């Protein structure tokens, strides 16, 4: 069975949620780091803010 990735990311500090689509569009205008040095696995840093995948259960 293949592992699915979340299509929704959340900023743990502010609770702001962004879809993968919104992050991709925003990356055309602001920095997107897919492998930030800090944060949990699968986290990304967008425009300086850390976002982590939302676990959908």
C-alpha positions in Angstrom: 0.0 0.0 0.0 1.4 3.4 -0.9 1.7 6.1 1.7 -0.3 9.2 1.0 0.9 12.7 1.9 -1.3 15.4 3.5 -2.6 18.0 1.1 -3.0 20.5 4.0 -0.3 22.1 6.1 -0.7 24.0 9.3 1.5 26.6 11.1 1.7 25.3 14.7 2.3 28.8 16.1 -0.7 30.5 14.5 -3.0 27.7 13.5 -3.1 29.1 9.9 -3.7 26.3 7.4 -2.6 26.3 3.8 -3.3 23.8 1.0 -0.5 22.4 -1.1 -1.9 24.3 -4.0 -1.9 27.6 -2.1 1.7 27.0 -1.0 2.8 26.2 -4.6 1.1 29.4 -5.9 2.7 31.4 -3.1 6.1 30.0 -3.8 6.2 32.0 -7.0 6.3 35.2 -4.9 7.9 34.1 -1.6 10.6 31.6 -0.5 9.5 28.0 0.0 12.0 25.6 1.7 11.0 22.0 1.4 13.8 20.8 3.7 14.1 23.2 6.6 16.9 22.5 9.1 14.5 22.8 12.0 11.1 21.2 12.5 9.6 17.7 12.2 9.9 15.4 9.2 7.8 16.5 6.2 7.7 20.1 7.5 8.2 23.0 5.1 9.1 26.6 5.6 7.1 29.2 3.6 8.0 32.8 3.7 9.9 32.2 6.9 7.1 30.4 8.7 7.1 26.7 9.5 4.2 24.5 8.3 3.7 20.9 9.2 1.4 18.4 7.5 -2.1 18.0 9.0 -2.8 14.4 9.9 -6.2 13.6 8.7 -7.8 10.7 10.5 
